[in-house]
Amino acid sequence: MAINLKTPQDIEKMREAGRLAAEVLHVVAPYVKPGVTTEELDRICHDHIVQVQGATPANVGYRGYPRATCISANNVICHGIPGDKVLKDGDIINIDVTVIKDGWHGDTSRMYYVGTPSVMARRLVEVTRQALFEGIRVVRPGATLGDVGHAIQQYAESERFSVVREYCGHGIGKVYHDEPQVLHYGRPGEGLVLEEGMTFTIEPMINEGARHTRVLPDGWTVVTKDRKLSAQWEHTVAVTRDGVDILTRVPGDDNDAWL
């Protein structure tokens, strides 16, 4: 497996793309409320990327995908296509955005509450966010991808949720989806050994019920087979000399207060 290691200069370019992607998620946040359609939210994201940032939304046209973002609500695990769905009070949604700036990709996603979520929905979202950080915490040279997956799986399952296995994180840089595949489950000490200069996404998808998935007839939208809720959070990270650097951060954003 050939892994593209990044130079410090490459990583700074990725950091700028990552900052822009995170900024999009920050800008759209006030518009996430009951009565809005997912298509409207996508348009806000698209226009900010193109008109304000002068960047490119990576998803548009990617393998035929029609929109700038993936917006996945409630029992949709990932790859929800924005459309005429009207959000209602109590929904939870994930917005996933990837920005290309100067040829480099920044990929991130986060969860939003639409109005007031149920106790279960809020717990699922918070556990999923923490699962992401449990995975990030173990990233360092000499650790393995099995260590990362195990940390996520152990935490999520200890909270009585399940980890989706069919979809995973991925290497990223000038290539959108590159090696390695970053599974969100695994065994300590197994898999690829991490090295300084590796860049990849960690993006656990955690289900309220069983881990099993189903793809809708549109060929994109992935839902929980048991129709229970799912949540996802994502960051792009770089392996540094002595640990990990999150590249998709907005300065002052308390979503990364763990640092």
C-alpha positions as CSV (number, residue, x, y, z in Angstrom):
1,M,0.0,0.0,0.0
2,A,1.6,3.3,-1.1
3,I,0.9,6.1,1.3
4,N,1.5,9.7,0.2
5,L,3.5,11.3,3.0
6,K,3.1,15.1,3.2
7,T,5.8,17.7,3.8
8,P,5.3,20.4,6.4
9,Q,4.6,22.8,3.5
10,D,2.0,20.4,2.1
11,I,0.3,20.2,5.5
12,E,0.1,24.0,5.8
13,K,-1.8,24.0,2.5
14,M,-4.1,21.3,3.7
15,R,-4.6,23.3,6.9
16,E,-5.9,26.2,4.9
17,A,-8.3,24.0,2.9
18,G,-9.4,22.4,6.2
19,R,-9.9,25.8,7.8
20,L,-12.2,26.8,4.9
21,A,-14.2,23.6,5.2
22,A,-14.7,24.1,8.9
23,E,-15.7,27.7,8.3
24,V,-18.5,26.5,6.0
25,L,-19.9,24.4,8.9
26,H,-19.7,27.4,11.2
27,V,-21.4,29.8,8.7
28,V,-24.3,27.5,8.0
29,A,-25.1,26.7,11.7
30,P,-27.5,29.6,12.3
31,Y,-29.7,28.5,9.4
32,V,-30.2,25.0,10.8
33,K,-33.7,25.3,12.2
34,P,-37.2,23.9,11.8
35,G,-38.8,24.8,8.4
36,V,-35.6,25.0,6.3
37,T,-35.0,22.5,3.5
38,T,-31.7,20.6,3.2
39,E,-31.4,22.0,-0.3
40,E,-31.4,25.6,1.1
41,L,-28.7,24.6,3.6
42,D,-26.6,23.1,0.7
43,R,-27.0,26.3,-1.3
44,I,-25.7,28.4,1.6
45,C,-22.7,26.2,1.9
46,H,-22.1,26.1,-1.9
47,D,-22.3,29.9,-2.3
48,H,-20.0,30.5,0.6
49,I,-17.4,28.2,-0.8
50,V,-17.5,29.6,-4.3
51,Q,-18.4,33.3,-3.8
52,V,-16.7,34.1,-0.4
53,Q,-13.8,31.6,-0.2
54,G,-13.0,31.5,-3.9
55,A,-12.6,27.7,-3.5
56,T,-14.2,24.6,-5.1
57,P,-16.8,22.3,-3.5
58,A,-15.2,18.9,-4.1
59,N,-18.5,16.9,-4.0
60,V,-20.1,18.6,-7.0
61,G,-19.8,16.1,-9.8
62,Y,-17.7,13.7,-7.8
63,R,-18.7,10.3,-9.2
64,G,-21.9,12.0,-10.4
65,Y,-22.9,13.4,-7.0
66,P,-25.1,16.5,-7.6
67,R,-24.5,18.7,-4.5
68,A,-21.9,20.6,-2.6
69,T,-22.6,18.8,0.7
70,C,-24.0,15.6,2.1
71,I,-26.8,16.3,4.6
72,S,-27.9,13.2,6.5
73,A,-30.8,13.4,8.9
74,N,-32.0,11.1,11.6
75,N,-31.7,7.5,10.4
76,V,-29.5,8.5,7.4
77,I,-26.0,7.3,8.1
78,C,-24.2,9.2,5.4
79,H,-24.3,10.5,1.8
80,G,-27.8,12.1,2.1
81,I,-28.5,14.2,-1.0
82,P,-29.8,17.7,-0.2
83,G,-33.3,18.2,-1.6
84,D,-36.8,19.3,-0.6
85,K,-36.8,17.6,2.8
86,V,-38.1,20.1,5.3
87,L,-36.4,19.9,8.7
88,K,-38.6,19.7,11.8
89,D,-38.1,20.2,15.5
90,G,-36.2,17.3,17.1
91,D,-34.3,16.3,14.0
92,I,-30.6,15.7,14.1
93,I,-28.5,16.2,10.9
94,N,-25.0,15.8,9.8
95,I,-23.5,18.2,7.2
96,D,-20.4,16.9,5.4
97,V,-18.4,19.3,3.3
98,T,-15.1,19.1,1.4
99,V,-13.4,22.2,0.0
100,I,-10.6,22.2,-2.6
101,K,-8.2,25.1,-2.3
102,D,-5.1,25.4,-4.5
103,G,-5.5,21.7,-5.3
104,W,-5.6,20.5,-1.7
105,H,-8.7,19.0,0.0
106,G,-10.2,19.8,3.4
107,D,-12.9,17.4,4.6
108,T,-15.0,17.7,7.7
109,S,-18.5,17.1,9.1
110,R,-20.4,17.8,12.2
111,M,-23.8,17.2,13.8
112,Y,-26.5,19.8,14.4
113,Y,-29.7,19.8,16.5
114,V,-32.8,21.1,14.8
115,G,-34.8,22.7,17.6
116,T,-34.8,20.5,20.7
117,P,-33.6,16.9,20.2
118,S,-34.8,13.9,22.2
119,V,-32.7,12.7,25.1
120,M,-31.6,9.7,23.1
121,A,-30.7,11.8,20.1
122,R,-28.6,14.2,22.1
123,R,-26.8,11.3,23.8
124,L,-26.0,9.7,20.5
125,V,-24.6,12.9,19.1
126,E,-22.4,13.6,22.1
127,V,-21.1,10.0,22.3
128,T,-20.3,10.1,18.6
129,R,-18.4,13.3,18.9
130,Q,-16.4,11.8,21.9
131,A,-15.8,8.7,19.9
132,L,-14.1,10.8,17.2
133,F,-11.8,12.4,19.8
134,E,-11.1,9.0,21.4
135,G,-9.8,7.9,18.0
136,I,-7.8,11.1,17.4
137,R,-6.1,10.9,20.8
138,V,-4.2,7.7,19.9
139,V,-2.8,9.0,16.6
140,R,1.0,9.3,16.7
141,P,4.0,7.8,15.0
142,G,4.2,4.1,15.8
143,A,0.5,3.7,16.6
144,T,-1.5,1.6,14.2
145,L,-4.9,2.1,12.5
146,G,-6.1,-0.8,14.6
147,D,-5.4,1.3,17.7
148,V,-7.5,4.1,16.3
149,G,-10.4,1.9,15.3
150,H,-10.3,0.0,18.6
151,A,-10.4,3.3,20.7
152,I,-13.5,4.4,18.8
153,Q,-15.2,1.0,18.9
154,Q,-14.5,0.4,22.6
155,Y,-15.9,3.7,23.6
156,A,-19.0,3.6,21.4
157,E,-19.9,0.1,22.4
158,S,-19.3,0.8,26.1
159,E,-22.1,3.4,25.7
160,R,-24.3,0.7,24.1
161,F,-24.2,2.0,20.6
162,S,-22.9,0.3,17.5
163,V,-20.2,1.2,14.9
164,V,-21.0,1.2,11.2
165,R,-18.4,-1.0,9.4
166,E,-19.2,-0.5,5.7
167,Y,-18.0,3.1,5.5
168,C,-14.7,4.5,6.8
169,G,-12.2,7.4,6.9
170,H,-9.6,7.7,4.2
171,G,-6.3,9.2,3.2
172,I,-6.6,12.7,1.8
173,G,-4.4,15.4,0.2
174,K,-4.4,16.3,-3.5
175,V,-6.5,13.2,-3.9
176,Y,-9.9,13.3,-2.3
177,H,-10.2,9.6,-1.3
178,D,-6.7,8.1,-1.0
179,E,-5.0,5.3,0.9
180,P,-5.2,4.3,3.7
181,Q,-8.8,3.2,4.6
182,V,-9.4,4.2,8.3
183,L,-11.8,1.7,9.9
184,H,-13.6,2.8,13.0
185,Y,-13.3,-0.6,14.6
186,G,-10.3,-2.9,15.1
187,R,-7.8,-4.5,17.3
188,P,-4.9,-2.8,19.1
189,G,-1.5,-3.3,17.3
190,E,-3.1,-4.4,14.0
191,G,-3.1,-2.6,10.6
192,L,-0.9,0.1,9.1
193,V,1.7,1.7,11.4
194,L,1.4,5.5,11.4
195,E,4.2,7.7,10.3
196,E,4.9,11.5,10.4
197,G,3.4,13.1,7.3
198,M,0.3,10.9,6.9
199,T,-2.9,12.7,6.5
200,F,-6.4,11.1,6.7
201,T,-9.9,11.6,7.9
202,I,-11.4,10.0,11.0
203,E,-15.2,10.0,10.7
204,P,-17.0,7.5,12.9
205,M,-20.7,6.7,12.1
206,I,-22.4,5.5,15.2
207,N,-25.9,4.0,15.4
208,E,-28.5,4.0,18.1
209,G,-29.5,0.4,17.2
210,A,-27.8,-2.3,15.2
211,R,-24.8,-1.4,12.9
212,H,-26.4,-2.8,9.7
213,T,-26.9,-0.5,6.7
214,R,-29.0,-0.2,3.6
215,V,-28.5,1.9,0.5
216,L,-31.6,3.6,-1.0
217,P,-32.4,3.4,-4.7
218,D,-30.8,6.7,-5.4
219,G,-27.5,4.8,-5.1
220,W,-26.1,7.3,-2.5
221,T,-28.2,7.6,0.6
222,V,-27.2,5.1,3.3
223,V,-29.7,4.4,6.1
224,T,-29.8,2.3,9.2
225,K,-31.5,-1.0,8.4
226,D,-33.6,-0.9,11.6
227,R,-34.5,2.8,11.0
228,K,-33.0,4.0,14.3
229,L,-30.9,7.1,14.6
230,S,-27.3,7.5,13.4
231,A,-24.7,10.2,14.0
232,Q,-21.3,11.2,12.5
233,W,-18.5,13.6,13.2
234,E,-15.4,14.0,11.1
235,H,-12.0,15.7,11.1
236,T,-9.0,15.7,8.8
237,V,-5.8,15.0,10.8
238,A,-2.1,14.9,10.2
239,V,0.4,12.7,12.0
240,T,3.1,14.9,13.5
241,R,6.5,14.1,14.9
242,D,5.1,13.5,18.4
243,G,1.4,13.2,18.0
244,V,-1.5,14.5,15.9
245,D,-2.7,17.8,14.4
246,I,-6.3,18.5,13.5
247,L,-6.4,20.4,10.2
248,T,-10.1,21.1,10.1
249,R,-10.5,23.6,12.9
250,V,-12.0,27.0,13.2
251,P,-10.0,29.1,15.8
252,G,-12.1,29.5,18.9
253,D,-14.6,26.8,18.0
254,D,-15.4,25.0,21.2
255,N,-16.1,21.8,19.3
256,D,-12.4,21.1,19.8
257,A,-12.2,22.2,23.4
258,W,-10.6,18.8,24.3
259,L,-7.3,20.1,23.1
